[in-house]
Amino acid sequence: MNQSNEIKLDLSLVKRLIAGQFPQWVDLPIKPVESAGTDNVIYRLGEDMTVRLPRVEWAIGQVEKEQRWLPKLASLLPLPIPSPLAMGMPADGYPWHWSVYRWVEGKNATIGRIDDPGQTATALAQFISALQRIDPTGGPPPGPHNSHRGVPLAMRDAPVRAAIANLHNTIDTQAATLAWEAALQAPEWHGSAVWLHGDLHPGNLLVKQGRLCAVIDFGTLGVGDPACDLMVAWTLLSTDTRNAFRLALPVDEATWERGRGWALSFGLIAFAYYLSTNPVLARISRHAIDEVLADYKTST
């Protein structure tokens, strides 16, 4: 997660990129969009579009991947997802491809903005189920382009243990270690790889009028172990809604245990990294840690 090679973007650069490559939009207002995301910078273009530009090198592969796959997935999913409208080229000192998307209305899915948590749990289960049913042929396997989301859980062992060590005196590291080791005991996935969003947490889910209305940020899109997307059961949901989620998305016990492991690994790695730099992601990741540890303690 080293961001030492982060590209500095500003409004004047984005205006030059739009003017040089999409003159039909040159007169539209452009303004930055506040986001806790770390891979991309987002600007609103007019009322109906957004400009999304990678600011770190590891995110550059996401542009062409989303341009290729999101239009193919969108019609098969029960919730709106970002719709690419154009792909920009490197220019004006900016070194990478970038995207223009249709604007997706909504606010991040924090608990206080959700009127019916049970409905949200069911809607998430339906979305994941629909995504997993889509033919994964040709889809990108886990790799650097999606932060290796969907790999066997054991491949995350070293960074998880490093995160636990870095969080000494901040969390219950003994409980975290026991919960992580329990997740590693779950049998690996030997079925077919399925489509994954890869990063389902409140920052990538939108609500409108109290209801889940869209899923955004498919930078970690890929095909792999379905357990990865189950992490939303702990990154967003609580005990009661987690049960509703599981009932609406029947999974075997091993996949559920790996899903809990994915949530814990996401929480630990992100919390250790963002604790002092990104309060939004630190809060989301701490929620995931707390929910996993509470869940683990009641199940043992």
Beta strands, then each sheet from edge to edge (+ up, - down):
strand 1: 30-32
strand 2: 40-45
strand 3: 49-54
strand 4: 84-88
strand 5: 98-102
strand 6: 107-108
strand 7: 194-196
strand 8: 205-208
strand 9: 211-215
strand 10: 222-224
sheet 1: 1+ 2- 3+ 5- 4+
sheet 2: 6+ 8- 9+
sheet 3: 7+ 10-
end
